[in-house]
Amino acid sequence: MKPNCALIYLACLISFISTIYTIPIQQTSFQSNIQQHISTNDQSYPVIDQLEKHYVQIVSRVIDKTLDDLLENVPETFLTIHELQSLGKEYCQTSLFEFIQIIENELIKMKADLIAAIYPLLQTKQDINAALIERINTKDLAYDIIHQLYATDLSVLDRIIYTLSSRLFRLKQHHEANEALALRAWLSSWLMDIELALNQTIVTP
């Protein structure tokens, strides 16, 4: 009986030792797989970084150039449209300086938004050209800029009361409505140049 117990004990001991010696082999294999995965990812990061730098330069160049050209033309266009809408222009309270500031702020925000989107788009391997252009909604942007320019603190009810009771207010409203429509159309055409320029210049290096 005792010899059998000894044999059983010996067999269990051998099995236990064999199991222990197999563990490092599994760990080595697991560590090797992790190292290979990390190495592969490390190799992909420089490529993404290079592409990000490439696209950031394109976006910055396109928007900066458009902004410079736009601001160069704003004064003449604004004053021309303002003068053409002669009825009620003396009551119009819009400002060329304010218009320039709003355009600058909105295009700077657009550039920052596009640049911030580049790296995530590259990581997910999306069509960066289509994805960036999709973020540029020229009609909405032009509307927002003009809306800020003609923003008022008057409530809807106040505007109705003034419209019914004040001829000067009606002239002002008439002038600003026509002026805003013309400025928005002009601004939209400029902002569309950003879409066209990005579509033509964004290519994989």
N, CA and C atoms as a LAMMPS dump frame, in Angstrom:
ITEM: TIMESTEP
0
ITEM: NUMBER OF ATOMS
615
ITEM: BOX BOUNDS ff ff ff
-5.0000000000000000e+02 5.0000000000000000e+02
-5.0000000000000000e+02 5.0000000000000000e+02
-5.0000000000000000e+02 5.0000000000000000e+02
ITEM: ATOMS id mol type element x y z
1 1 1 N 0.831 -1.193 0
2 1 2 C 0 0 0
3 1 3 C 0.87 1.249 0
4 2 1 N 1.911 1.219 0.849
5 2 2 C 2.808 2.364 0.934
6 2 3 C 3.575 2.616 -0.359
7 3 1 N 4.089 1.534 -1.02
8 3 2 C 4.763 1.781 -2.301
9 3 3 C 3.847 2.439 -3.311
10 4 1 N 2.573 2.031 -3.324
11 4 2 C 1.627 2.638 -4.278
12 4 3 C 1.439 4.127 -3.981
13 5 1 N 1.353 4.45 -2.7
14 5 2 C 1.213 5.87 -2.314
15 5 3 C 2.44 6.666 -2.74
16 6 1 N 3.605 6.034 -2.58
17 6 2 C 4.845 6.714 -2.977
18 6 3 C 4.875 6.971 -4.465
19 7 1 N 4.407 5.971 -5.226
20 7 2 C 4.383 6.127 -6.688
21 7 3 C 3.413 7.24 -7.098
22 8 1 N 2.253 7.231 -6.441
23 8 2 C 1.26 8.269 -6.766
24 8 3 C 1.816 9.656 -6.452
25 9 1 N 2.476 9.76 -5.289
26 9 2 C 3.052 11.044 -4.867
27 9 3 C 4.119 11.504 -5.849
28 10 1 N 4.949 10.547 -6.284
29 10 2 C 6.026 10.861 -7.23
30 10 3 C 5.456 11.321 -8.563
31 11 1 N 4.394 10.641 -9.003
32 11 2 C 3.77 11.007 -10.279
33 11 3 C 3.175 12.415 -10.206
34 12 1 N 2.527 12.725 -9.089
35 12 2 C 1.944 14.066 -8.906
36 12 3 C 3.03 15.134 -8.885
37 13 1 N 4.146 14.813 -8.227
38 13 2 C 5.253 15.76 -8.139
39 13 3 C 5.842 16.051 -9.506
40 14 1 N 6.023 15.001 -10.297
41 14 2 C 6.57 15.166 -11.661
42 14 3 C 5.624 16.008 -12.506
43 15 1 N 4.314 15.716 -12.373
44 15 2 C 3.316 16.47 -13.14
45 15 3 C 3.325 17.945 -12.756
46 16 1 N 3.453 18.229 -11.458
47 16 2 C 3.469 19.607 -10.961
48 16 3 C 4.692 20.359 -11.473
49 17 1 N 5.856 19.674 -11.417
50 17 2 C 7.098 20.297 -11.899
51 17 3 C 7.014 20.585 -13.394
52 18 1 N 6.438 19.64 -14.141
53 18 2 C 6.298 19.827 -15.594
54 18 3 C 5.413 21.029 -15.898
55 19 1 N 4.343 21.164 -15.114
56 19 2 C 3.428 22.297 -15.312
57 19 3 C 4.128 23.621 -15.06
58 20 1 N 4.919 23.668 -13.991
59 20 2 C 5.655 24.9 -13.66
60 20 3 C 6.594 25.294 -14.789
61 21 1 N 7.273 24.299 -15.365
62 21 2 C 8.252 24.601 -16.423
63 21 3 C 7.597 25.031 -17.726
64 22 1 N 6.331 24.715 -17.892
65 22 2 C 5.648 25.158 -19.124
66 22 3 C 5.197 26.605 -19.03
67 23 1 N 5.047 27.143 -17.832
68 23 2 C 4.541 28.512 -17.659
69 23 3 C 5.458 29.563 -18.283
70 24 1 N 6.751 29.554 -18.047
71 24 2 C 7.617 30.571 -18.67
72 24 3 C 7.54 30.566 -20.187
73 25 1 N 7.353 29.404 -20.764
74 25 2 C 7.26 29.309 -22.225
75 25 3 C 6.033 30.06 -22.709
76 26 1 N 4.896 29.908 -22.008
77 26 2 C 3.677 30.616 -22.382
78 26 3 C 3.853 32.119 -22.198
79 27 1 N 4.495 32.526 -21.093
80 27 2 C 4.72 33.943 -20.84
81 27 3 C 5.612 34.559 -21.903
82 28 1 N 6.642 33.829 -22.275
83 28 2 C 7.551 34.316 -23.312
84 28 3 C 6.809 34.53 -24.618
85 29 1 N 5.931 33.576 -24.953
86 29 2 C 5.155 33.689 -26.184
87 29 3 C 4.202 34.873 -26.107
88 30 1 N 3.541 35.056 -24.958
89 30 2 C 2.6 36.154 -24.764
90 30 3 C 3.309 37.502 -24.844
91 31 1 N 4.474 37.594 -24.18
92 31 2 C 5.247 38.83 -24.202
93 31 3 C 5.724 39.146 -25.61
94 32 1 N 6.063 38.112 -26.341
95 32 2 C 6.514 38.309 -27.718
96 32 3 C 5.4 38.901 -28.571
97 33 1 N 4.154 38.406 -28.373
98 33 2 C 3.019 38.926 -29.128
99 33 3 C 2.748 40.389 -28.789
100 34 1 N 2.826 40.709 -27.481
101 34 2 C 2.626 42.099 -27.055
102 34 3 C 3.685 43.006 -27.669
103 35 1 N 4.946 42.56 -27.609
104 35 2 C 6.043 43.365 -28.139
105 35 3 C 5.877 43.601 -29.63
106 36 1 N 5.412 42.56 -30.333
107 36 2 C 5.208 42.688 -31.772
108 36 3 C 4.09 43.691 -32.057
109 37 1 N 3.005 43.647 -31.235
110 37 2 C 1.888 44.571 -31.404
111 37 3 C 2.331 46.014 -31.156
112 38 1 N 3.101 46.214 -30.083
113 38 2 C 3.603 47.558 -29.765
114 38 3 C 4.519 48.058 -30.868
115 39 1 N 5.378 47.182 -31.357
116 39 2 C 6.31 47.559 -32.418
117 39 3 C 5.561 47.984 -33.673
118 40 1 N 4.489 47.249 -34.015
119 40 2 C 3.697 47.576 -35.198
120 40 3 C 3.027 48.932 -35.043
121 41 1 N 2.47 49.178 -33.836
122 41 2 C 1.831 50.468 -33.589
123 41 3 C 2.835 51.609 -33.633
124 42 1 N 4.016 51.387 -33.065
125 42 2 C 5.055 52.419 -33.079
126 42 3 C 5.43 52.799 -34.499
127 43 1 N 5.422 51.822 -35.392
128 43 2 C 5.779 52.094 -36.782
129 43 3 C 4.697 52.913 -37.476
130 44 1 N 3.421 52.745 -37.056
131 44 2 C 2.329 53.457 -37.717
132 44 3 C 2.223 54.907 -37.253
133 45 1 N 2.658 55.2 -36.028
134 45 2 C 2.534 56.553 -35.499
135 45 3 C 3.302 57.597 -36.31
136 46 1 N 4.554 57.345 -36.702
137 46 2 C 5.252 58.352 -37.514
138 46 3 C 4.532 58.651 -38.822
139 47 1 N 3.919 57.64 -39.425
140 47 2 C 3.195 57.845 -40.68
141 47 3 C 2.003 58.763 -40.443
142 48 1 N 1.23 58.49 -39.394
143 48 2 C 0.075 59.327 -39.069
144 48 3 C 0.52 60.746 -38.735
145 49 1 N 1.615 60.861 -37.986
146 49 2 C 2.124 62.187 -37.618
147 49 3 C 2.531 62.987 -38.853
148 50 1 N 3.163 62.309 -39.807
149 50 2 C 3.58 62.98 -41.041
150 50 3 C 2.369 63.433 -41.851
151 51 1 N 1.358 62.55 -41.938
152 51 2 C 0.147 62.902 -42.676
153 51 3 C -0.591 64.05 -41.991
154 52 1 N -0.638 64.005 -40.662
155 52 2 C -1.313 65.078 -39.929
156 52 3 C -0.633 66.415 -40.218
157 53 1 N 0.678 66.433 -40.17
158 53 2 C 1.417 67.667 -40.449
159 53 3 C 1.13 68.16 -41.864
160 54 1 N 1.07 67.226 -42.804
161 54 2 C 0.797 67.561 -44.203
162 54 3 C -0.577 68.217 -44.348
163 55 1 N -1.599 67.607 -43.748
164 55 2 C -2.961 68.121 -43.867
165 55 3 C -3.157 69.42 -43.085
166 56 1 N -2.501 69.541 -41.946
167 56 2 C -2.583 70.784 -41.171
168 56 3 C -2.032 71.949 -41.989
169 57 1 N -0.935 71.712 -42.687
170 57 2 C -0.347 72.759 -43.525
171 57 3 C -1.302 73.166 -44.643
172 58 1 N -1.968 72.173 -45.239
173 58 2 C -2.912 72.466 -46.321
174 58 3 C -4.087 73.287 -45.805
175 59 1 N -4.702 72.818 -44.719
176 59 2 C -5.866 73.518 -44.155
177 59 3 C -5.49 74.943 -43.756
178 60 1 N -4.363 75.096 -43.089
179 60 2 C -3.929 76.427 -42.655
180 60 3 C -3.682 77.338 -43.849
181 61 1 N -3.016 76.797 -44.86
182 61 2 C -2.696 77.611 -46.04
183 61 3 C -3.967 78.063 -46.763
184 62 1 N -4.906 77.143 -46.941
185 62 2 C -6.137 77.457 -47.674
186 62 3 C -6.971 78.497 -46.929
187 63 1 N -7.19 78.278 -45.641
188 63 2 C -8.043 79.201 -44.88
189 63 3 C -7.362 80.553 -44.686
190 64 1 N -6.072 80.551 -44.41
191 64 2 C -5.353 81.824 -44.235
192 64 3 C -5.373 82.648 -45.519
193 65 1 N -5.171 81.977 -46.66
194 65 2 C -5.181 82.683 -47.951
195 65 3 C -6.575 83.239 -48.243
196 66 1 N -7.6 82.422 -48.009
197 66 2 C -8.97 82.878 -48.239
198 66 3 C -9.311 84.049 -47.325
199 67 1 N -8.902 83.953 -46.07
200 67 2 C -9.185 85.025 -45.114
201 67 3 C -8.495 86.321 -45.519
202 68 1 N -7.245 86.23 -45.945
203 68 2 C -6.515 87.428 -46.378
204 68 3 C -7.2 88.085 -47.577
205 69 1 N -7.553 87.266 -48.571
206 69 2 C -8.216 87.8 -49.765
207 69 3 C -9.588 88.375 -49.424
208 70 1 N -10.289 87.678 -48.549
209 70 2 C -11.628 88.12 -48.15
210 70 3 C -11.581 89.468 -47.438
211 71 1 N -10.674 89.576 -46.479
212 71 2 C -10.58 90.821 -45.716
213 71 3 C -10.106 91.989 -46.58
214 72 1 N -9.344 91.679 -47.599
215 72 2 C -8.895 92.729 -48.516
216 72 3 C -10.068 93.31 -49.307
217 73 1 N -11.07 92.461 -49.558
218 73 2 C -12.217 92.891 -50.357
219 73 3 C -13.413 93.353 -49.527
220 74 1 N -13.392 93.058 -48.237
221 74 2 C -14.543 93.388 -47.387
222 74 3 C -14.882 94.881 -47.387
223 75 1 N -13.923 95.778 -47.156
224 75 2 C -14.289 97.198 -47.043
225 75 3 C -15.031 97.735 -48.268
226 76 1 N -14.479 97.495 -49.446
227 76 2 C -15.109 98.02 -50.66
228 76 3 C -16.488 97.407 -50.878
229 77 1 N -16.581 96.088 -50.693
230 77 2 C -17.862 95.407 -50.907
231 77 3 C -18.908 95.875 -49.904
232 78 1 N -18.522 95.941 -48.639
233 78 2 C -19.463 96.354 -47.596
234 78 3 C -19.996 97.759 -47.867
235 79 1 N -19.095 98.685 -48.173
236 79 2 C -19.508 100.071 -48.39
237 79 3 C -20.347 100.213 -49.66
238 80 1 N -20.002 99.442 -50.689
239 80 2 C -20.773 99.491 -51.938
240 80 3 C -22.196 99.006 -51.711
241 81 1 N -22.325 97.854 -51.063
242 81 2 C -23.66 97.306 -50.783
243 81 3 C -24.439 98.248 -49.866
244 82 1 N -23.751 98.819 -48.901
245 82 2 C -24.403 99.749 -47.967
246 82 3 C -24.951 100.968 -48.707
247 83 1 N -24.173 101.498 -49.648
248 83 2 C -24.599 102.686 -50.391
249 83 3 C -25.715 102.359 -51.377
250 84 1 N -25.668 101.175 -51.969
251 84 2 C -26.697 100.795 -52.943
252 84 3 C -28.068 100.667 -52.287
253 85 1 N -28.075 100.231 -51.036
254 85 2 C -29.347 100.152 -50.303
255 85 3 C -29.614 101.521 -49.678
256 86 1 N -29.96 102.466 -50.54
257 86 2 C -30.02 103.867 -50.106
258 86 3 C -31.171 104.151 -49.146
259 87 1 N -32.276 103.465 -49.319
260 87 2 C -33.443 103.735 -48.485
261 87 3 C -33.21 103.264 -47.053
262 88 1 N -33.119 104.199 -46.143
263 88 2 C -32.954 103.865 -44.734
264 88 3 C -31.516 103.668 -44.295
265 89 1 N -30.55 103.936 -45.167
266 89 2 C -29.154 103.658 -44.807
267 89 3 C -28.655 104.543 -43.667
268 90 1 N -29.244 105.741 -43.543
269 90 2 C -28.799 106.637 -42.471
270 90 3 C -29.199 106.131 -41.084
271 91 1 N -30.093 105.155 -41.058
272 91 2 C -30.527 104.597 -39.772
273 91 3 C -29.886 103.234 -39.483
274 92 1 N -29.134 102.742 -40.443
275 92 2 C -28.49 101.428 -40.279
276 92 3 C -27.343 101.539 -39.275
277 93 1 N -27.263 100.578 -38.396
278 93 2 C -26.267 100.633 -37.321
279 93 3 C -25.157 99.591 -37.476
280 94 1 N -25.062 98.979 -38.644
281 94 2 C -24.009 97.986 -38.858
282 94 3 C -22.656 98.673 -38.968
283 95 1 N -21.611 97.909 -38.637
284 95 2 C -20.258 98.467 -38.601
285 95 3 C -19.316 97.613 -39.44
286 96 1 N -18.531 98.274 -40.293
287 96 2 C -17.534 97.566 -41.088
288 96 3 C -16.525 96.87 -40.185
289 97 1 N -16.068 97.559 -39.154
290 97 2 C -15.095 96.972 -38.228
291 97 3 C -15.67 95.718 -37.566
292 98 1 N -16.918 95.788 -37.155
293 98 2 C -17.561 94.632 -36.516
294 98 3 C -17.677 93.468 -37.504
295 99 1 N -18.008 93.774 -38.744
296 99 2 C -18.127 92.747 -39.783
297 99 3 C -16.796 92.027 -39.974
298 100 1 N -15.715 92.789 -40.037
299 100 2 C -14.379 92.209 -40.198
300 100 3 C -14.027 91.318 -39.009
301 101 1 N -14.319 91.791 -37.808
302 101 2 C -14.016 91.018 -36.599
303 101 3 C -14.773 89.693 -36.572
304 102 1 N -16.035 89.726 -36.953
305 102 2 C -16.848 88.502 -36.95
306 102 3 C -16.302 87.501 -37.962
307 103 1 N -15.967 87.977 -39.157
308 103 2 C -15.418 87.087 -40.193
309 103 3 C -14.122 86.452 -39.713
310 104 1 N -13.231 87.262 -39.167
311 104 2 C -11.958 86.738 -38.66
312 104 3 C -12.176 85.676 -37.59
313 105 1 N -13.017 85.974 -36.633
314 105 2 C -13.262 85.042 -35.53
315 105 3 C -13.842 83.72 -36.021
316 106 1 N -14.792 83.796 -36.934
317 106 2 C -15.454 82.576 -37.407
318 106 3 C -14.518 81.712 -38.255
319 107 1 N -13.686 82.334 -39.071
320 107 2 C -12.766 81.544 -39.898
321 107 3 C -11.629 80.962 -39.063
322 108 1 N -11.207 81.681 -38.046
323 108 2 C -10.199 81.131 -37.128
324 108 3 C -10.768 79.928 -36.384
325 109 1 N -12.023 80.029 -35.968
326 109 2 C -12.691 78.898 -35.314
327 109 3 C -12.822 77.721 -36.272
328 110 1 N -13.156 78.003 -37.524
329 110 2 C -13.27 76.937 -38.515
330 110 3 C -11.935 76.226 -38.706
331 111 1 N -10.865 76.996 -38.817
332 111 2 C -9.542 76.398 -39.003
333 111 3 C -9.177 75.509 -37.823
334 112 1 N -9.418 75.993 -36.619
335 112 2 C -9.108 75.206 -35.42
336 112 3 C -9.919 73.915 -35.382
337 113 1 N -11.177 73.989 -35.778
338 113 2 C -12.047 72.806 -35.782
339 113 3 C -11.564 71.778 -36.799
340 114 1 N -11.185 72.233 -37.978
341 114 2 C -10.71 71.31 -39.016
342 114 3 C -9.388 70.664 -38.612
343 115 1 N -8.484 71.458 -38.074
344 115 2 C -7.181 70.931 -37.658
345 115 3 C -7.347 69.905 -36.54
346 116 1 N -8.237 70.189 -35.595
347 116 2 C -8.47 69.256 -34.484
348 116 3 C -9.063 67.937 -34.965
349 117 1 N -9.742 67.961 -36.103
350 117 2 C -10.398 66.748 -36.61
351 117 3 C -9.454 65.857 -37.414
352 118 1 N -8.319 66.382 -37.828
353 118 2 C -7.445 65.649 -38.747
354 118 3 C -6.912 64.357 -38.144
355 119 1 N -6.313 64.424 -36.96
356 119 2 C -5.686 63.233 -36.365
357 119 3 C -6.693 62.11 -36.119
358 120 1 N -7.864 62.387 -35.507
359 120 2 C -8.85 61.313 -35.336
360 120 3 C -9.305 60.7 -36.656
361 121 1 N -9.426 61.518 -37.68
362 121 2 C -9.835 61.001 -38.988
363 121 3 C -8.77 60.076 -39.569
364 122 1 N -7.513 60.434 -39.386
365 122 2 C -6.423 59.584 -39.867
366 122 3 C -6.374 58.268 -39.098
367 123 1 N -6.614 58.323 -37.799
368 123 2 C -6.59 57.108 -36.984
369 123 3 C -7.674 56.126 -37.4
370 124 1 N -8.839 56.65 -37.755
371 124 2 C -9.957 55.788 -38.151
372 124 3 C -9.97 55.508 -39.65
373 125 1 N -8.959 56.015 -40.347
374 125 2 C -8.773 55.748 -41.777
375 125 3 C -9.987 56.153 -42.614
376 126 1 N -10.583 57.291 -42.263
377 126 2 C -11.7 57.809 -43.044
378 126 3 C -11.178 58.587 -44.25
379 127 1 N -12.078 58.836 -45.189
380 127 2 C -11.74 59.677 -46.333
381 127 3 C -11.614 61.11 -45.815
382 128 1 N -10.389 61.537 -45.604
383 128 2 C -10.177 62.823 -44.931
384 128 3 C -10.658 63.993 -45.777
385 129 1 N -10.558 63.868 -47.079
386 129 2 C -11.029 64.928 -47.966
387 129 3 C -12.518 65.169 -47.766
388 130 1 N -13.304 64.1 -47.908
389 130 2 C -14.759 64.214 -47.77
390 130 3 C -15.158 64.614 -46.355
391 131 1 N -14.454 64.06 -45.366
392 131 2 C -14.809 64.326 -43.966
393 131 3 C -14.573 65.787 -43.593
394 132 1 N -13.47 66.359 -44.058
395 132 2 C -13.186 67.76 -43.736
396 132 3 C -14.151 68.699 -44.452
397 133 1 N -14.412 68.42 -45.721
398 133 2 C -15.322 69.278 -46.48
399 133 3 C -16.733 69.212 -45.906
400 134 1 N -17.092 68.027 -45.394
401 134 2 C -18.417 67.874 -44.78
402 134 3 C -18.572 68.782 -43.558
403 135 1 N -17.458 69.068 -42.897
404 135 2 C -17.496 69.937 -41.719
405 135 3 C -17.652 71.413 -42.086
406 136 1 N -17.437 71.735 -43.352
407 136 2 C -17.546 73.127 -43.789
408 136 3 C -18.921 73.326 -44.418
409 137 1 N -19.793 73.964 -43.709
410 137 2 C -21.124 74.267 -44.244
411 137 3 C -21.167 75.76 -44.551
412 138 1 N -20.865 76.094 -45.79
413 138 2 C -20.689 77.507 -46.146
414 138 3 C -21.976 78.319 -45.989
415 139 1 N -23.108 77.707 -46.305
416 139 2 C -24.373 78.441 -46.197
417 139 3 C -24.678 78.789 -44.746
418 140 1 N -24.523 77.804 -43.871
419 140 2 C -24.788 78.055 -42.45
420 140 3 C -23.786 79.046 -41.861
421 141 1 N -22.52 78.919 -42.279
422 141 2 C -21.497 79.822 -41.756
423 141 3 C -21.773 81.258 -42.189
424 142 1 N -22.119 81.441 -43.458
425 142 2 C -22.441 82.783 -43.947
426 142 3 C -23.655 83.345 -43.208
427 143 1 N -24.639 82.495 -42.988
428 143 2 C -25.84 82.934 -42.257
429 143 3 C -25.482 83.36 -40.832
430 144 1 N -24.656 82.553 -40.159
431 144 2 C -24.277 82.859 -38.773
432 144 3 C -23.516 84.183 -38.674
433 145 1 N -22.612 84.41 -39.631
434 145 2 C -21.829 85.65 -39.617
435 145 3 C -22.738 86.867 -39.791
436 146 1 N -23.632 86.794 -40.775
437 146 2 C -24.538 87.916 -41.026
438 146 3 C -25.521 88.095 -39.871
439 147 1 N -25.963 86.98 -39.301
440 147 2 C -26.886 87.057 -38.161
441 147 3 C -26.23 87.776 -36.979
442 148 1 N -24.954 87.487 -36.747
443 148 2 C -24.231 88.175 -35.668
444 148 3 C -24.107 89.669 -35.952
445 149 1 N -23.896 89.992 -37.227
446 149 2 C -23.712 91.397 -37.605
447 149 3 C -24.973 92.219 -37.343
448 150 1 N -26.133 91.604 -37.597
449 150 2 C -27.396 92.334 -37.451
450 150 3 C -28.166 91.93 -36.194
451 151 1 N -27.475 91.34 -35.245
452 151 2 C -28.136 90.921 -34.001
453 151 3 C -28.688 92.135 -33.256
454 152 1 N -29.802 91.922 -32.595
455 152 2 C -30.445 93 -31.842
456 152 3 C -30.925 92.486 -30.491
457 153 1 N -30.996 93.396 -29.547
458 153 2 C -31.487 93.037 -28.212
459 153 3 C -33.007 93.126 -28.116
460 154 1 N -33.635 93.622 -29.17
461 154 2 C -35.089 93.777 -29.14
462 154 3 C -35.778 92.419 -29.216
463 155 1 N -36.822 92.274 -28.454
464 155 2 C -37.623 91.05 -28.52
465 155 3 C -38.495 91.078 -29.77
466 156 1 N -39.084 89.954 -30.092
467 156 2 C -39.972 89.882 -31.253
468 156 3 C -41.134 90.856 -31.085
469 157 1 N -41.678 90.905 -29.894
470 157 2 C -42.809 91.806 -29.63
471 157 3 C -42.409 93.267 -29.809
472 158 1 N -41.224 93.613 -29.313
473 158 2 C -40.743 94.994 -29.464
474 158 3 C -40.562 95.356 -30.931
475 159 1 N -40.023 94.414 -31.697
476 159 2 C -39.818 94.69 -33.128
477 159 3 C -41.152 94.905 -33.832
478 160 1 N -42.148 94.127 -33.458
479 160 2 C -43.473 94.288 -34.063
480 160 3 C -44.056 95.658 -33.718
481 161 1 N -43.93 96.044 -32.463
482 161 2 C -44.458 97.341 -32.018
483 161 3 C -43.764 98.493 -32.737
484 162 1 N -42.426 98.415 -32.816
485 162 2 C -41.67 99.476 -33.493
486 162 3 C -41.978 99.513 -34.989
487 163 1 N -42.159 98.356 -35.573
488 163 2 C -42.472 98.3 -37.003
489 163 3 C -43.814 98.961 -37.291
490 164 1 N -44.78 98.746 -36.412
491 164 2 C -46.114 99.314 -36.604
492 164 3 C -46.169 100.801 -36.273
493 165 1 N -45.32 101.222 -35.351
494 165 2 C -45.445 102.597 -34.841
495 165 3 C -44.395 103.575 -35.359
496 166 1 N -43.293 103.063 -35.901
497 166 2 C -42.196 103.968 -36.272
498 166 3 C -41.808 103.805 -37.743
499 167 1 N -41.949 104.882 -38.482
500 167 2 C -41.54 104.852 -39.894
501 167 3 C -40.029 104.707 -40.009
502 168 1 N -39.287 105.373 -39.142
503 168 2 C -37.83 105.295 -39.173
504 168 3 C -37.356 103.858 -38.916
505 169 1 N -38.035 103.189 -38.001
506 169 2 C -37.664 101.798 -37.71
507 169 3 C -37.941 100.908 -38.918
508 170 1 N -39.046 101.177 -39.621
509 170 2 C -39.372 100.391 -40.817
510 170 3 C -38.33 100.614 -41.905
511 171 1 N -37.869 101.845 -42.054
512 171 2 C -36.826 102.136 -43.04
513 171 3 C -35.526 101.415 -42.679
514 172 1 N -35.204 101.438 -41.402
515 172 2 C -33.998 100.748 -40.93
516 172 3 C -34.099 99.247 -41.193
517 173 1 N -35.234 98.659 -40.881
518 173 2 C -35.444 97.23 -41.103
519 173 3 C -35.353 96.879 -42.583
520 174 1 N -35.938 97.731 -43.412
521 174 2 C -35.916 97.506 -44.86
522 174 3 C -34.479 97.534 -45.385
523 175 1 N -33.732 98.53 -44.954
524 175 2 C -32.338 98.652 -45.398
525 175 3 C -31.508 97.453 -44.946
526 176 1 N -31.608 97.102 -43.681
527 176 2 C -30.785 96.019 -43.137
528 176 3 C -31.146 94.666 -43.743
529 177 1 N -32.423 94.458 -44.035
530 177 2 C -32.841 93.185 -44.636
531 177 3 C -32.224 93.016 -46.022
532 178 1 N -32.285 94.066 -46.835
533 178 2 C -31.709 94.005 -48.179
534 178 3 C -30.185 93.923 -48.133
535 179 1 N -29.599 94.69 -47.242
536 179 2 C -28.146 94.687 -47.094
537 179 3 C -27.653 93.32 -46.637
538 180 1 N -28.341 92.73 -45.669
539 180 2 C -27.952 91.416 -45.154
540 180 3 C -28.04 90.348 -46.238
541 181 1 N -29.078 90.415 -47.048
542 181 2 C -29.247 89.439 -48.128
543 181 3 C -28.098 89.522 -49.125
544 182 1 N -27.719 90.732 -49.502
545 182 2 C -26.63 90.922 -50.462
546 182 3 C -25.288 90.499 -49.87
547 183 1 N -25.036 90.863 -48.624
548 183 2 C -23.772 90.488 -47.982
549 183 3 C -23.663 88.977 -47.793
550 184 1 N -24.767 88.325 -47.463
551 184 2 C -24.731 86.876 -47.264
552 184 3 C -24.425 86.15 -48.575
553 185 1 N -25.016 86.614 -49.674
554 185 2 C -24.746 85.999 -50.976
555 185 3 C -23.278 86.182 -51.365
556 186 1 N -22.765 87.383 -51.156
557 186 2 C -21.359 87.655 -51.47
558 186 3 C -20.43 86.815 -50.602
559 187 1 N -20.72 86.741 -49.315
560 187 2 C -19.878 85.991 -48.383
561 187 3 C -19.904 84.494 -48.681
562 188 1 N -21.06 83.97 -49.044
563 188 2 C -21.175 82.536 -49.365
564 188 3 C -20.271 82.157 -50.528
565 189 1 N -20.187 83.037 -51.53
566 189 2 C -19.347 82.736 -52.69
567 189 3 C -17.874 82.663 -52.297
568 190 1 N -17.455 83.508 -51.37
569 190 2 C -16.073 83.467 -50.894
570 190 3 C -15.808 82.213 -50.073
571 191 1 N -16.726 81.869 -49.21
572 191 2 C -16.532 80.702 -48.346
573 191 3 C -16.529 79.402 -49.149
574 192 1 N -17.245 79.375 -50.253
575 192 2 C -17.239 78.184 -51.11
576 192 3 C -15.859 77.927 -51.692
577 193 1 N -15.058 78.983 -51.814
578 193 2 C -13.69 78.815 -52.313
579 193 3 C -12.867 77.921 -51.393
580 194 1 N -13.189 77.936 -50.093
581 194 2 C -12.468 77.079 -49.15
582 194 3 C -12.734 75.616 -49.474
583 195 1 N -13.991 75.273 -49.714
584 195 2 C -14.345 73.898 -50.078
585 195 3 C -13.632 73.479 -51.359
586 196 1 N -13.691 74.343 -52.362
587 196 2 C -13.082 74.015 -53.656
588 196 3 C -11.571 73.849 -53.525
589 197 1 N -10.938 74.744 -52.789
590 197 2 C -9.482 74.688 -52.636
591 197 3 C -9.051 73.436 -51.884
592 198 1 N -9.761 73.086 -50.817
593 198 2 C -9.423 71.873 -50.065
594 198 3 C -9.633 70.635 -50.921
595 199 1 N -10.697 70.638 -51.697
596 199 2 C -10.991 69.489 -52.552
597 199 3 C -9.906 69.275 -53.6
598 200 1 N -9.3 70.362 -54.039
599 200 2 C -8.264 70.27 -55.068
600 200 3 C -6.883 69.961 -54.496
601 201 1 N -6.636 70.373 -53.264
602 201 2 C -5.276 70.259 -52.725
603 201 3 C -5.076 69.114 -51.744
604 202 1 N -6.153 68.58 -51.155
605 202 2 C -5.984 67.493 -50.189
606 202 3 C -5.796 66.181 -50.932
607 203 1 N -4.551 65.741 -50.983
608 203 2 C -4.196 64.449 -51.573
609 203 3 C -3.168 63.797 -50.668
610 204 1 N -3.125 62.484 -50.686
611 204 2 C -2.145 61.77 -49.871
612 204 3 C -0.751 62.014 -50.418
613 205 1 N 0.184 62.455 -49.582
614 205 2 C 1.538 62.751 -50.082
615 205 3 C 2.262 61.482 -50.497
